[in-house]
Amino acid sequence: MELTKYSHKEEKFTDELVKMIYFTDKDISRYLFSDDYAKAAYAIKMMLIKNEYIFLNDCINILYDKSDLLGFSLAYSGEDKKKFILDTEMEKKIKALEEILTSNISDRQMYLHYIYTDKAVRGKGAGSMLMQKVFSEAKDKECTELLLDVAADNSNAISFYKHKGFSVYEEKKNVSINIIGSLCMKMKI
């Protein structure tokens, strides 16, 4: 398995990455982009190509083996967040998501938005490789804390994050949009 920074300009895995992003959190992808997969995938791909919103290429790592994409992580610091480009409609949707997702990220914090590994490599160190890369990037950016949100019903992910040293600091319940609540987790770096 190899780990590298994603770059849409030379990346053969873009379409596969779009699919992984969409299905990593289908409810949020559908809410933000579209109920129709083709439309949502197009929107995500365009954001990757334009280097917009959370899809800043320097915030995405991909894990692969030869010609197969095995996983990815997407994490950004408070400083990175200042570079996000949002249209008015997207801003409104993001505001609604703030009920269930961590939204205030200081310059010295890193937010792990996504980490995903293909089922074929789970339990084989793939998630740990991606997590170690996020830790390293957080240290390089002089962040002192790593934050994430995880669906309250995702026991496998919660167990993984706790094993890595994260602890729950808040539980958020969904009030206005039809998406399950989340656990907000953090760890000191």
Stockholm file with secondary structure:
# STOCKHOLM 1.0

chainA/1-189         MELTKYSHKEEKFTDELVKMIYFTDKDISRYLFSDDYAKAAYAIKMMLIKNEYIFLNDCINILYDKSDLLGFSLAYSGEDKKKFILDTEMEKKIKALEEILTSNISDRQMYLHYIYTDKAVRGKGAGSMLMQKVFSEAKDKECTELLLDVAADNSNAISFYKHKGFSVYEEKKNVSINIIGSLCMKMKI
#=GR chainA/1-189 SS CEEEECCTTTCTTHHHHHHHHHHHTHHHHHHHTCSSHHHHHHHHHHHHHHTCTTCCGGGEEEEEETTEEEEEEEEEEHHHHTTCCCCHHHHHHHHHHTTTSCCCCCTTEEEEEEEEECGGGTTTTHHHHHHHHHHHHHHHTTCCEEEEEEETTCHHHHHHHHHTTCEEEEEECCSSSSSCCEEEEEEEC
#=GC SS_cons         CEEEECCTTTCTTHHHHHHHHHHHTHHHHHHHTCSSHHHHHHHHHHHHHHTCTTCCGGGEEEEEETTEEEEEEEEEEHHHHTTCCCCHHHHHHHHHHTTTSCCCCCTTEEEEEEEEECGGGTTTTHHHHHHHHHHHHHHHTTCCEEEEEEETTCHHHHHHHHHTTCEEEEEECCSSSSSCCEEEEEEEC
//
